[in-house]
Amino acid sequence: MELEALLELAEARPDDGSLVASLLVQSAQIDIQGLPEEEQERIYNLFAYVFATVATAPHSALQAALQRALTQPNVLEYFERRMEASADFDDMMENNPAAPIILALLTTHDDPEIAEGAAIALSYTGSRVAYDMLQRWLHDGTNQKLSRAAEFALAYFQDEPEG
């Protein structure tokens, strides 16, 4: 199946793990950075959404694959550029439901300034989904980078988000 058609199907049915897994495999076989910006955004946002909401089981192969894909330096750099390009924080949050997840992913960035900026911004979102994801990272001993990022980011939350 062609990448565009697979992407459309996966966007329509993000809870279908086999579609998302197929898209993940296909996207790994090409240079995503060579795709148009809009298509990159659709792929990365879908992956972030599925990572946070669908593939949440602690030993999910899909979650592990998405986690690896989303924490690659080129993906984090892409997310960083998109966040910096957003003129208004509230607008960014309203227009991109994956924004809190993207901010959480950016807390894993190797550049401490980027990680801290993402952690501060994430604390202002009040996102329960992102908070719960950070809690999973904190207690998952399989990936020390995620555990450290979660511990760092959670320190910026004043209270546990409601909801």
C-alpha positions as CSV (number, residue, x, y, z in Angstrom):
1,M,0.0,0.0,0.0
2,E,1.2,3.5,-0.8
3,L,2.4,5.6,2.1
4,E,-0.3,8.3,1.6
5,A,-3.1,5.8,1.5
6,L,-1.8,4.0,4.5
7,L,-1.4,7.3,6.4
8,E,-5.0,8.2,5.6
9,L,-6.3,4.9,6.8
10,A,-4.2,5.1,10.0
11,E,-5.4,8.6,10.7
12,A,-9.0,7.4,10.3
13,R,-8.4,4.4,12.6
14,P,-5.6,5.2,15.0
15,D,-6.7,2.4,17.3
16,D,-5.8,-0.2,14.7
17,G,-2.4,-1.2,15.8
18,S,-1.6,-3.2,12.7
19,L,-2.2,-0.1,10.4
20,V,-0.1,2.1,12.6
21,A,2.6,-0.6,12.7
22,S,2.5,-0.9,8.9
23,L,2.9,2.9,8.6
24,L,5.8,2.8,11.1
25,V,7.6,0.1,9.1
26,Q,7.0,1.9,5.8
27,S,8.1,5.3,7.2
28,A,11.3,3.7,8.4
29,Q,12.1,2.5,4.9
30,I,12.1,6.0,3.4
31,D,13.6,9.3,4.3
32,I,10.7,11.0,6.1
33,Q,12.7,14.3,6.1
34,G,12.4,14.2,2.3
35,L,8.6,14.3,2.5
36,P,6.6,17.5,2.3
37,E,6.4,19.3,5.7
38,E,2.6,18.7,5.9
39,E,3.0,14.9,5.5
40,Q,5.8,14.8,8.1
41,E,3.6,16.6,10.5
42,R,0.7,14.2,9.9
43,I,2.9,11.2,10.4
44,Y,4.7,12.4,13.5
45,N,1.5,13.8,15.1
46,L,-0.3,10.4,14.5
47,F,2.6,8.5,16.0
48,A,2.6,10.8,19.1
49,Y,-1.1,10.5,19.5
50,V,-1.1,6.7,19.2
51,F,2.0,6.5,21.5
52,A,0.2,8.4,24.2
53,T,-3.4,7.1,23.9
54,V,-3.6,3.8,22.2
55,A,-0.3,1.9,22.6
56,T,0.0,2.4,26.4
57,A,0.4,-1.1,27.6
58,P,3.8,-1.4,29.4
59,H,5.1,-4.2,27.2
60,S,3.5,-3.3,23.9
61,A,5.7,-3.9,20.9
62,L,3.9,-1.0,19.1
63,Q,4.6,1.4,22.0
64,A,8.3,0.4,22.1
65,A,8.6,0.9,18.4
66,L,6.8,4.3,18.5
67,Q,8.9,5.3,21.4
68,R,12.1,4.6,19.5
69,A,10.8,6.4,16.4
70,L,9.6,9.4,18.3
71,T,12.8,9.9,20.3
72,Q,15.2,9.9,17.4
73,P,17.2,13.1,17.2
74,N,15.8,14.1,13.8
75,V,12.2,13.7,15.1
76,L,12.9,15.7,18.2
77,E,14.5,18.4,16.1
78,Y,11.4,18.4,13.9
79,F,9.2,18.8,16.9
80,E,11.4,21.5,18.3
81,R,11.2,23.5,15.0
82,R,7.4,23.2,15.0
83,M,7.1,24.3,18.6
84,E,9.4,27.3,18.0
85,A,7.4,28.2,14.8
86,S,4.2,28.5,16.9
87,A,3.6,32.1,17.6
88,D,1.1,31.6,20.4
89,F,1.2,28.8,23.0
90,D,-2.6,28.7,23.4
91,D,-3.1,28.6,19.7
92,M,-0.6,25.7,19.4
93,M,-2.4,23.8,22.2
94,E,-5.8,24.4,20.6
95,N,-4.7,23.4,17.0
96,N,-2.6,20.4,17.8
97,P,-4.0,17.8,20.2
98,A,-0.7,16.0,20.2
99,A,1.1,19.1,21.5
100,P,1.4,18.0,25.1
101,I,2.8,14.6,24.0
102,I,5.2,16.4,21.7
103,L,6.3,18.6,24.6
104,A,6.8,15.5,26.8
105,L,8.9,13.9,24.1
106,L,11.0,17.0,23.9
107,T,11.9,16.7,27.6
108,T,14.1,13.8,26.4
109,H,16.1,16.1,24.2
110,D,19.9,16.0,24.6
111,D,20.0,19.9,24.8
112,P,19.2,20.8,28.4
113,E,17.7,24.1,27.4
114,I,15.3,22.5,25.0
115,A,14.4,19.8,27.5
116,E,13.8,22.4,30.3
117,G,11.7,24.7,28.0
118,A,9.6,21.7,27.0
119,A,9.2,20.7,30.7
120,I,8.1,24.2,31.7
121,A,5.7,24.5,28.8
122,L,4.3,21.0,29.5
123,S,3.5,21.9,33.1
124,Y,1.3,24.8,31.8
125,T,-0.7,22.5,29.6
126,G,-2.4,20.7,32.5
127,S,-2.5,17.7,30.3
128,R,-3.6,14.6,32.2
129,V,-2.6,12.3,29.3
130,A,0.9,13.7,29.2
131,Y,1.2,13.6,33.0
132,D,0.1,10.0,33.0
133,M,2.6,9.2,30.3
134,L,5.4,10.8,32.3
135,Q,4.4,8.7,35.3
136,R,4.6,5.6,33.2
137,W,8.1,6.6,32.0
138,L,9.2,7.3,35.6
139,H,8.2,3.8,36.7
140,D,9.4,2.0,33.6
141,G,12.9,0.8,34.4
142,T,13.6,-0.3,30.8
143,N,14.6,3.1,29.5
144,Q,16.7,5.3,31.8
145,K,16.6,8.3,29.4
146,L,12.8,8.4,29.6
147,S,12.8,7.8,33.4
148,R,15.2,10.7,33.8
149,A,13.2,13.0,31.5
150,A,10.0,12.1,33.4
151,E,11.6,12.8,36.8
152,F,12.9,16.2,35.4
153,A,9.6,17.2,33.8
154,L,7.4,16.1,36.7
155,A,9.3,18.4,39.0
156,Y,7.7,21.4,37.1
157,F,4.1,20.3,37.8
158,Q,2.7,22.1,40.8
159,D,-0.2,19.7,41.2
160,E,-1.4,16.5,39.5
161,P,-3.7,17.6,36.6
162,E,-7.4,16.8,37.0
163,G,-9.4,14.8,34.7
